């Protein structure tokens, strides 16, 4: 068995809302496990091969034609040598543009807004 690590990640970006079910809400936007609960809006998902787990990054109580910024930190367990997959799925082939011109400080192209949606994931800390 490989060593397990507690990895602290910071999630920042501009996203549209998505609903998820049969998992666990952790904060305003982070959702542990479960599955999508709508067939139209964008899914943002982080999957870990070992221990097998997945997390959704843009959880909201309802969907709608709007966008919002995220900036939060979560610690997850990842086994050494595990594969990590960051997945984005625009289920209907569209995305809501950044019509509000939202900016996430310290992420290019700030201070100008990015036209579409994005999530940047930074590793903040790793502990055995």
KAVENCOR-V747852 format. One record per backbone hydrogen bond with DSSP energy under -0.5 kcal/mol. CO is the residue of the C=O (numbers start at 1). NH is the residue of the N-H. E is the energy in kcal/mol with one decimal. If there is no record, write none. Layout:
# KAVENCOR-V747852
co: <CO CO>
nh: <NH NH>
e: <E E>
This chain:
# KAVENCOR-V747852
co: <3 5 5 6 6 7 7 8 8 9 9 10 10 11 12 13 14 15 18 19 21 24 26 29 30 31 31 32 35 40 43 44 45 46 47 48 50 51 53 54 55 56 58 64 66 68 70 72 74 76 78 79 83 85 85 87 89 89 90 95 97 98 102 103 104 107 109 115 118 120 122 122 125 127>
nh: <80 7 78 8 127 9 76 124 125 11 74 12 122 72 120 70 118 68 60 37 35 32 30 59 26 33 56 24 21 92 89 57 87 55 85 53 79 50 48 33 46 31 18 66 17 15 13 11 9 7 5 82 49 47 87 45 43 91 93 97 99 101 114 105 107 110 112 98 14 12 10 124 8 6>
e: <-3.4 -0.7 -2.5 -0.6 -2.0 -0.6 -2.7 -3.2 -1.3 -0.5 -2.4 -0.5 -2.3 -2.1 -3.6 -2.3 -2.1 -2.3 -2.0 -2.7 -2.4 -3.2 -0.7 -3.0 -2.7 -0.5 -2.9 -2.4 -2.7 -0.9 -2.4 -2.4 -3.4 -2.4 -2.5 -2.0 -2.9 -0.5 -3.0 -2.8 -2.9 -2.2 -1.5 -2.3 -0.6 -2.5 -1.9 -3.2 -3.2 -3.2 -2.5 -2.2 -2.4 -2.9 -0.6 -2.9 -2.3 -1.5 -3.1 -0.6 -2.3 -1.8 -0.6 -0.7 -1.6 -2.7 -2.1 -3.6 -1.5 -2.3 -2.8 -0.6 -2.9 -3.4>
